[in-house]
Amino acid sequence: MKINQLIGISFLAIQVIMIGYARFVPERYFCWAPYDEQTLYDIVVEINGNPLSKRAIGQRYKYKNQGWESRTIQNIFDLIETYETTYGKNDNAQVTVTYETNGHAVKTWYFQNENQND
């Protein structure tokens, strides 16, 4: 077997393994696995007890504050956690995401940055 064939077969084998792996984890960013979820979600944010407007939430995360997510809902959670643990780490934000995936029961996800400015 030639080296080019070995490289090609290895590349394809890795892709197949990653597709299988992606079926069992919420993060599917770098796989060819299809996103077979449709999630309706709504984000609510309070900063020091004061609610942000829908527009302010969209500007904060540079992402739509409510609507349909065709990828895994983990995408939204990761986006919020990344912002709140970096740029917003001193904002004392409380974030609530209410979501419904594929018509199943409504669930709620919470993020609270408890940074006490230590």
SULQUIQUI-V342743 format. One record per backbone hydrogen bond with DSSP energy under -0.5 kcal/mol. NH is the residue of the N-H (numbers start at 1). CO is the residue of the C=O. Records with the same first field share a line. If there is no record, write none. Layout:
NH->CO  CO
This chain:
6->2
7->3
8->4
9->5
10->6
11->7
12->8
13->9
14->10
15->11
16->12
17->13
18->14
19->15
20->16
21->17
22->18
23->19  20
24->21
25->22
28->26
31->28
36->34
37->70
39->69
40->100
41->39  67
42->98
43->65
44->96
46->94
47->50
48->46  92
50->47
51->49
52->45
57->53
58->54
59->55
60->56
61->57
62->58
63->58
67->41
69->39
70->68
75->72
76->73
77->73
78->74
79->75
80->76
81->77
82->78
83->79
84->80
85->81
86->83
88->83
89->86
91->88
94->46
95->111
96->44
97->109
98->42  96
99->97  107
100->40
102->38  100
104->101
107->99
109->97
111->95
113->93
114->112
